[in-house]
Amino acid sequence: MESDHRKGLLLALLGFAMLSAGDAVIKSIAGAWPGTAIATLRYCIGAVGLGVVLWRAEGRAGFSMPLPWIQIGRAAAVSIASICFFISVFIMPLAVATSITFMSPMLTALFSAVFLKERVPRAAWSATFFAFVGVLIVLRPNVAHLGVAAFLPLICACGMSMLMILNRKAAGAGSALQMQFLIAAIASPILIAFTLIGHATGIAQLHVGVPTASIIARCAFVALTASTSHLLVYLATVRVSAATIAPMTYIQLLVAGLIGSFIFGDHYDLLAIVGATMIVVSGIYLWRRQSLA
């Protein structure tokens, strides 16, 4: 049992760390191709790969679409979150963008009151307020330099929170593999539409040219690492409870910080570190209160 517990924690750590590694690959494409197009290609590749696996595992039955409006909502939420995050890592340090997305657990607790009619515990309100102060501290230099674009990671966190809410509404409607495939398959046309609209605006940063082999390979790598990381986290929950591995997600911030510092030369001032710490502490506090409830 103790061995399974250690393996579960290790799998979770590896899975979450891989997500930040994939984000670093996305950041390496900055300036070469727009974030909208990268998100589109990443999900199209993911949809094809997951579709093949789903066909082998479940056959034709796996390609049904239970609760269609919920599935479309899940795909729309992840599409908006992906575009906002991909663009944000282009224009700000990786760890800064990553830390702000950790507002998601607090926002999910608040959104559950609106969309699921659940009672919001006092801990959620206090954690959200404390975390939002941390977000403002982290964004301090970026708002002055980037304007409203600095809030893209916060929009990403809202999108991921809505995804969590809709995931709960879709719980039990199909297998985990089918649910993952449906997100990628439905998100792909939504992202294509966003990409074409962005291209049509004439904004230089959203112009979609022909991707190089290197860009395609990097997008494929991100699709592979993201799918693998989700699988590793799933395997971790088989060995230990989801509540036990939840704090392991914060390894993403450490990995993002190290990659940003050593590879991209991002430097973080003391206030940014304080703000990021406030966000993380808020998330851990909320998780602890919920797990003890």
C-alpha positions, -999 to 999 in steps of 0.1 A, spaced: 0 0 0 28 24 9 45 16 -24 13 23 -43 10 56 -25 46 67 -34 41 56 -71 8 75 -72 25 107 -60 54 102 -84 31 97 -113 11 129 -104 43 149 -100 56 137 -134 22 143 -151 19 179 -138 55 186 -146 50 175 -182 23 201 -186 48 229 -178 73 213 -201 47 214 -229 40 251 -221 77 259 -225 76 243 -260 47 266 -268 66 296 -256 95 287 -279 72 292 -309 65 329 -299 67 352 -329 68 323 -354 31 314 -355 0 329 -337 -13 314 -305 -47 308 -321 -32 286 -348 -10 267 -323 -40 259 -301 -59 247 -332 -31 224 -345 -25 211 -310 -61 201 -305 -65 187 -341 -36 165 -335 -49 155 -301 -83 147 -316 -69 124 -342 -46 106 -317 -73 102 -291 -98 91 -318 -76 62 -329 -71 51 -293 -109 54 -286 -117 34 -317 -94 6 -306 -107 7 -270 -144 12 -274 -152 8 -311 -181 28 -328 -199 31 -294 -172 54 -282 -180 81 -307 -215 89 -294 -221 123 -279 -241 122 -247 -253 156 -233 -243 175 -265 -248 210 -252 -226 202 -222 -199 188 -245 -200 219 -267 -197 241 -235 -167 221 -223 -150 224 -257 -157 262 -259 -144 267 -223 -111 248 -231 -108 266 -264 -109 301 -248 -86 290 -220 -61 275 -244 -60 306 -267 -56 330 -238 -29 309 -221 -9 303 -253 -9 340 -261 -1 350 -225 30 328 -224 42 346 -256 40 380 -240 49 374 -203 72 351 -182 60 315 -182 59 313 -144 38 345 -142 12 332 -166 12 298 -149 8 312 -114 -23 333 -124 -40 303 -138 -40 288 -103 -69 311 -95 -90 283 -112 -98 263 -80 -110 294 -62 -131 305 -92 -145 270 -96 -158 272 -60 -175 305 -67 -189 295 -101 -204 264 -85 -227 287 -65 -240 303 -97 -242 274 -121 -247 244 -97 -266 262 -69 -241 250 -44 -234 268 -11 -200 286 -12 -181 281 21 -166 311 38 -132 296 31 -137 300 -7 -145 337 -4 -115 344 18 -92 323 -4 -104 339 -36 -99 374 -21 -64 366 -9 -55 349 -42 -68 378 -63 -46 402 -43 -18 379 -52 -28 381 -89 -28 419 -88 7 419 -73 20 395 -99 4 415 -127 17 448 -114 45 453 -139 27 435 -168 -4 457 -167 18 488 -171 36 472 -200 9 451 -217 -23 468 -208 -55 446 -207 -36 418 -225 -20 411 -191 -53 397 -179 -53 369 -204 -41 343 -179 -70 353 -156 -95 347 -185 -78 313 -190 -84 305 -153 -121 314 -158 -123 291 -188 -107 262 -169 -131 268 -140 -161 266 -164 -146 234 -178 -145 220 -142 -181 230 -136 -193 214 -169 -171 183 -163 -192 178 -131 -224 181 -151 -211 155 -176 -198 131 -149 -208 95 -157 -220 103 -192 -192 83 -208 -157 69 -202 -128 92 -193 -112 85 -227 -145 94 -245 -148 126 -226 -112 136 -234 -118 128 -271 -150 148 -272 -133 179 -259 -105 177 -285 -128 169 -313 -154 196 -306 -127 222 -297 -109 217 -330 -136 234 -352 -142 261 -326 -105 269 -326 -104 268 -364 -131 295 -364 -112 316 -339 -80 313 -360 -97 323 -392 -114 353 -376 -81 364 -361 -64 360 -395 -92 380 -412 -87 410 -388 -54 418 -404 -36 420 -370 0 410 -377 3 388 -346 -27 367 -357 -17 362 -393 -15 325 -401 13 316 -425 24 282 -436 39 264 -405 74 250 -407 81 214 -400 96 225 -367 64 242 -356 43 212 -366 66 189 -347 65 211 -316 27 213 -317 26 175 -320 50 172 -290 27 194 -269 -4 173 -279 15 141 -269 28 155 -236 -6 169 -227 -24 136 -234 4 117 -216 3 140 -185 -35 135 -182 -30 97 -184 -3 99 -157 -26 119 -134 -54 94 -140 -31 65 -132 -21 84 -100 -57 87 -89 -61 49 -93 -34 45 -66 -42 74 -43 -72 97 -38 -77 127 -60 -76 149 -28 -41 135 -20 -26 144 -54 -43 177 -58 -15 198 -42 10 181 -66 -3 204 -93 18 232 -79 49 215 -92 39 232 -125 48 266 -110 82 253 -99 90 238 -132 77 268 -151 99 291 -129 130 270 -135 124 267 -173 117 304 -176 148 314 -157 173 290 -173 160 288 -208 141 320 -215 160 343 -192 129 354 -173 137 373 -141 112 377 -112 113 404 -86 105 398 -50 69 411 -52 61 387 -81 73 358 -60 52 371 -31 21 374 -53 26 339 -67 31 325 -32 -2 341 -21 -21 324 -50 -5 290 -42 -12 293 -4 -48 303 -12 -53 272 -33 -37 249 -7 -58 265 21 -90 260 1 -81 224 -7 -73 216 30 -106 231 41 -126 212 15 -108 179 23 -116 183 60 -152 192 54 
